[in-house]
Amino acid sequence: MPRYLTKSRFKMAVECPTKLYYTGKKDYANLKNENDFLKALADGGFQVGELAKFMYPNGIEVEFNGDFDKAIQQTQELLKLENVIIYEAAIRHDNYFVLVDILNKTGNSIELIEVKAKSFNSKDQDSFRNSKGGINSDMLPYLQDIAFQTHVAKEAMPGFNYTSFLMLSDKSKECSVYNLNQNFKINKDEKGRTSVQVKPELKREDLGDPILTAINVDDFVNEILTTPLEGPGFGGRFEELIKQWSDQYEKDFKIRPNINHGTHCSNCEYKKSSEHPDLKSGFLECWQEATGHSVEALEKGTVIDIFNFRSKHKLLNQQKYLFEDLERSDFKQEESNAEMSLGQRQWLQVSGEIPGGGDYYFNKALAKEEMDKWVYPLHFIDFETSRTAIPFFKGQTPYSNVAFQFSHHIVYEDNRVEHKTQYLETRCGVHPNYSFVRALIKALGDTGTIFMWTPHENTTLKSILVELLEDHSPPTDAALLKNFIEEITIENTDKRIARKGSRKMYDLCALAKKVYFHKDTGGSSSIKKVLPSVLKSSEFLKIKYSHPLLKSKNESLNFNQMIWWTTKDNEVVSPYKLLPPVFSDFNNESIETLELDKELHISEGGAATVAYGRLQFSDVSTSERQSVHLSLLRYCELDTLAMIMVFEAFREWL
C-alpha cells in the first residue's frame, strides 16, 4: 500500500507533524477512531456532500476503494473529455494524493470545489478575515485543505487554468422545502462503512432554493501557498514543508516532537485509552522524548492537563512540564472572599492542597447567600436540541436549533422531590419548537426559581424567540410565547446584560464553579464530572440513592426500582454509566468528538442529537424507534436528577 500524503494526513501534519508517525498504526491508541455513521448523523457532513452534487448535476463519480492506481487512471480518462464534472476526482503528484469533492472541467478551465458542512454567512464580509486582516482561524483549516488540493492539481496537470472554491452551508439561506434533510438518508453497511442513500427519483427542483454557497477562494489559496506556513515546531514555505512531510511519512520516519506550543498537545488523539489499556500512547512517547521524564511522572499530571489554562505555552517554554514543577505564583490568584477564581481552581487541581484537608472544598458562606435567594418550588430543567447542516424543516437555515426534548424535576420546600414533567417529540417531519415552549410554560407554572446547568437552555430559548419574531406566519399565541421566553432568559450584548427576565433561569453550574471543587473533577464543572464527585462525598446522597426510586411516588417517570448509588471496585459508579445503550447495532468505541462515552450510551448532548437525527428517517423500525425513544427519556431524566443531587449535596453541607 503506497504511503501518500493525502488531504487528511496533510491536515494532521499542520496540527502536529509528529502525528504522521502514529497514524494508521494499530498498536497505538487513537481517541478519534470515531464511528462515521454517528458522526454523519451528528453534523450532516456526508449529506452535504450529496446535496452539493445536485448543484453540479450529471457528474461522474470515481469509485475509490483503496485502489489508488485505478482511481487515478479513471480520472485521467474522464479529463480527456472536453467538458466533464467529476465527483471524487483522484489526482496524484509525486507522493501527494487528493480526492477532489467536485471537479468541473470546461475546456481548458478547471474548478476545484471542496464541500464542507462548515457554516458561514455569505452576507458577512468578515467570514474569512479577522480584525487584524489575517485569515479567520475557524476558516483556516478548510482553506489550507483546498490550497493543498490546488497545489497538487497544478503540479500534476499544469496545462489548465484553475479556480478554487469552498462550498459551505450558508446561514443566510432559508430552506424552502419540507423535509430536505430526510432526502439524504445515512446508512451503514454490514462492514460498518457509512454511505448516504439519496431518495429515489430526487430531482434538483425538489430541493428548493440552494442552502449551499460556493465561494471563490483563489486569493486565500494564493496567500497560503506563497507565505510561510507556521505551526507547532515548524515554519517555512508551503511547498518545502509538504515535501518534507511527504518524504518522512513515506519512509515512516518520526518527526521530532515539539511540545512547547502546548495547545496541539492538549487536543492530541494519541493519548492512552482506558478502553484499550494495552495500546501504546503516542502522546506519552512524545513527552518522554521531549522532556526526559518517565511515564509514571507524566501520568501524575502535566501542564496541558490543567483545566482551561491559557498560559501553558509560557510554562512549557520555561521547561515547566509537570504539576510538581509549578508554584502558586504561576496562576492568577485573585483574592476574593466571595467566590473561587479560575486561577484558584487551577492551583487546587495542581497542588491537591484542599483547604481544610479532605477531598473537596465547599464555600458555605457564598452557597448559603445564594441559596437563600431561591424561591420554592425549585424547578430543574434540561433541554436536548439538534443542529444540522441540512435543516429538517422548511423555513430554517443551516444549523438552526431544534428543541425536541426537556426534563423537569421539582423540589418542594419540605424537601420532597418529584420528576414532574417531560417532553419529547421525535416524529418525522414534526417541527417541535413552539409546542416545546408551550409544554414548558405549562410545566413551570408561575412561581419558583428555575435552574439550568450551563447557559444552553438560555441560548436555546433565545434562538426560538428569534425564529418566532422572524416567522412570516406566526402562531396565534406568539405574544404568549414571546413574553414567557423573555421572562425567563437573559440577553447579553458585548458582555453586558441588555435584557434580564423577571424570572431569569439560574445557572447552577456557575454556582458550582464559585463554591465547589473536588480533586476528582480535574478542575471541570461539567455535570458528568461533578455528579460522581458529590455522590462520593455526600453521606446524604449515599443513604438516599442506595434505595430505589419509585414511579408510584412520582420519583421517576422512566425508571422503577432504580438504585443510583452503586460501587464497583470500591469506587462510586457514575450514574451515566448505568444507562443502557441507545443503539443496539453499534460496537463499543471511543467517540470523543460526539461527546459519547466509551460504550456509546446516551451520556452527553451530542448523543441525543445523533438519536434525534436517526429518528427523522421514516423507515426506522418500530422496535428501534421505541428503544431510542425510551433511552432519550431516561437520559434526559438523569440530567435533571443529577442537578437535584448536586443541590441536595450542597444543602446537606450547609
ZIZICOR-V192495 format. One record per backbone hydrogen bond with DSSP energy under -1.0 kcal/mol. CO is the residue of the C=O (numbers start at 0). NH is the residue of the N-H. If there is no record, write none. Layout:
co:CO nh:NH
co:CO nh:NH
//
This chain:
co:3 nh:5
co:4 nh:96
co:5 nh:9
co:6 nh:10
co:7 nh:11
co:8 nh:12
co:9 nh:13
co:10 nh:14
co:11 nh:15
co:15 nh:18
co:16 nh:19
co:17 nh:20
co:18 nh:22
co:21 nh:24
co:24 nh:27
co:26 nh:279
co:29 nh:32
co:31 nh:33
co:34 nh:38
co:35 nh:39
co:36 nh:40
co:37 nh:41
co:38 nh:42
co:39 nh:43
co:43 nh:47
co:44 nh:48
co:45 nh:49
co:46 nh:50
co:47 nh:51
co:50 nh:53
co:51 nh:54
co:59 nh:86
co:65 nh:67
co:66 nh:70
co:67 nh:71
co:68 nh:72
co:69 nh:73
co:70 nh:74
co:71 nh:75
co:72 nh:76
co:73 nh:77
co:74 nh:78
co:76 nh:79
co:77 nh:80
co:81 nh:106
co:83 nh:104
co:84 nh:59
co:85 nh:102
co:86 nh:61
co:88 nh:99
co:90 nh:97
co:92 nh:95
co:94 nh:4
co:95 nh:92
co:97 nh:90
co:99 nh:88
co:100 nh:87
co:101 nh:112
co:102 nh:85
co:103 nh:110
co:104 nh:83
co:105 nh:108
co:107 nh:160
co:108 nh:105
co:109 nh:162
co:110 nh:103
co:111 nh:164
co:112 nh:101
co:113 nh:166
co:117 nh:168
co:119 nh:170
co:120 nh:123
co:123 nh:126
co:127 nh:135
co:129 nh:132
co:133 nh:129
co:135 nh:139
co:138 nh:142
co:139 nh:143
co:140 nh:144
co:141 nh:145
co:142 nh:146
co:143 nh:147
co:144 nh:148
co:145 nh:149
co:146 nh:150
co:147 nh:151
co:148 nh:152
co:149 nh:153
co:150 nh:154
co:151 nh:155
co:152 nh:156
co:160 nh:109
co:162 nh:111
co:163 nh:216
co:164 nh:113
co:165 nh:214
co:166 nh:115
co:167 nh:212
co:168 nh:119
co:169 nh:172
co:174 nh:394
co:179 nh:182
co:180 nh:183
co:182 nh:198
co:184 nh:196
co:186 nh:194
co:188 nh:191
co:192 nh:188
co:194 nh:186
co:196 nh:184
co:198 nh:201
co:202 nh:205
co:203 nh:206
co:210 nh:169
co:212 nh:167
co:214 nh:165
co:216 nh:220
co:217 nh:221
co:218 nh:222
co:219 nh:223
co:220 nh:224
co:221 nh:225
co:222 nh:226
co:228 nh:235
co:230 nh:233
co:233 nh:230
co:235 nh:228
co:236 nh:240
co:237 nh:241
co:238 nh:242
co:239 nh:243
co:240 nh:244
co:241 nh:245
co:242 nh:246
co:243 nh:247
co:244 nh:248
co:245 nh:249
co:246 nh:250
co:247 nh:252
co:248 nh:251
co:260 nh:262
co:261 nh:265
co:262 nh:266
co:264 nh:267
co:268 nh:30
co:269 nh:282
co:275 nh:278
co:279 nh:28
co:280 nh:284
co:281 nh:285
co:282 nh:286
co:283 nh:287
co:284 nh:288
co:285 nh:289
co:286 nh:290
co:287 nh:291
co:293 nh:297
co:294 nh:298
co:297 nh:300
co:300 nh:322
co:301 nh:304
co:302 nh:305
co:305 nh:308
co:310 nh:314
co:311 nh:315
co:312 nh:316
co:314 nh:319
co:315 nh:318
co:320 nh:302
co:321 nh:324
co:322 nh:325
co:326 nh:329
co:327 nh:330
co:340 nh:344
co:341 nh:345
co:342 nh:346
co:343 nh:347
co:344 nh:348
co:345 nh:349
co:346 nh:350
co:347 nh:351
co:351 nh:353
co:353 nh:356
co:358 nh:518
co:360 nh:516
co:361 nh:363
co:362 nh:366
co:363 nh:367
co:364 nh:368
co:365 nh:369
co:366 nh:370
co:367 nh:371
co:369 nh:372
co:370 nh:373
co:374 nh:448
co:377 nh:410
co:378 nh:450
co:379 nh:408
co:381 nh:406
co:383 nh:403
co:383 nh:404
co:385 nh:401
co:387 nh:398
co:390 nh:180
co:392 nh:395
co:395 nh:174
co:396 nh:399
co:401 nh:385
co:403 nh:424
co:404 nh:383
co:405 nh:422
co:406 nh:381
co:407 nh:420
co:408 nh:379
co:409 nh:417
co:410 nh:377
co:411 nh:414
co:415 nh:411
co:417 nh:409
co:417 nh:419
co:420 nh:407
co:422 nh:405
co:426 nh:429
co:431 nh:435
co:432 nh:436
co:433 nh:437
co:434 nh:438
co:435 nh:439
co:436 nh:440
co:437 nh:441
co:438 nh:442
co:439 nh:443
co:440 nh:444
co:448 nh:378
co:449 nh:505
co:450 nh:380
co:451 nh:507
co:454 nh:458
co:455 nh:459
co:456 nh:460
co:457 nh:461
co:458 nh:462
co:459 nh:463
co:460 nh:464
co:461 nh:465
co:462 nh:466
co:463 nh:467
co:464 nh:468
co:465 nh:469
co:474 nh:477
co:476 nh:480
co:477 nh:481
co:478 nh:482
co:479 nh:483
co:480 nh:484
co:481 nh:485
co:482 nh:486
co:483 nh:487
co:486 nh:502
co:487 nh:504
co:488 nh:500
co:490 nh:497
co:490 nh:498
co:492 nh:495
co:495 nh:492
co:498 nh:490
co:500 nh:503
co:505 nh:451
co:506 nh:510
co:507 nh:511
co:508 nh:512
co:509 nh:513
co:510 nh:514
co:511 nh:515
co:513 nh:339
co:514 nh:362
co:516 nh:360
co:517 nh:520
co:520 nh:523
co:525 nh:528
co:525 nh:529
co:526 nh:530
co:528 nh:532
co:529 nh:533
co:530 nh:534
co:531 nh:535
co:532 nh:536
co:533 nh:537
co:537 nh:541
co:538 nh:542
co:539 nh:543
co:540 nh:544
co:543 nh:546
co:544 nh:564
co:548 nh:560
co:549 nh:554
co:550 nh:553
co:553 nh:418
co:561 nh:548
co:565 nh:572
co:567 nh:570
co:570 nh:567
co:573 nh:576
co:574 nh:577
co:590 nh:595
co:591 nh:594
co:596 nh:599
co:599 nh:581
co:600 nh:602
co:603 nh:606
co:603 nh:607
co:604 nh:608
co:605 nh:609
co:606 nh:610
co:607 nh:611
co:608 nh:612
co:609 nh:613
co:610 nh:614
co:613 nh:616
co:616 nh:619
co:620 nh:624
co:621 nh:625
co:622 nh:626
co:623 nh:627
co:624 nh:628
co:625 nh:629
co:626 nh:630
co:627 nh:631
co:628 nh:632
co:629 nh:633
co:630 nh:634
co:631 nh:635
co:632 nh:636
co:633 nh:637
co:634 nh:638
co:635 nh:639
co:636 nh:640
co:637 nh:641
co:638 nh:642
co:639 nh:643
co:640 nh:644
co:641 nh:645
co:642 nh:646
co:643 nh:647
co:644 nh:648
co:645 nh:649
co:646 nh:650
co:647 nh:651
co:648 nh:652
co:649 nh:653
//
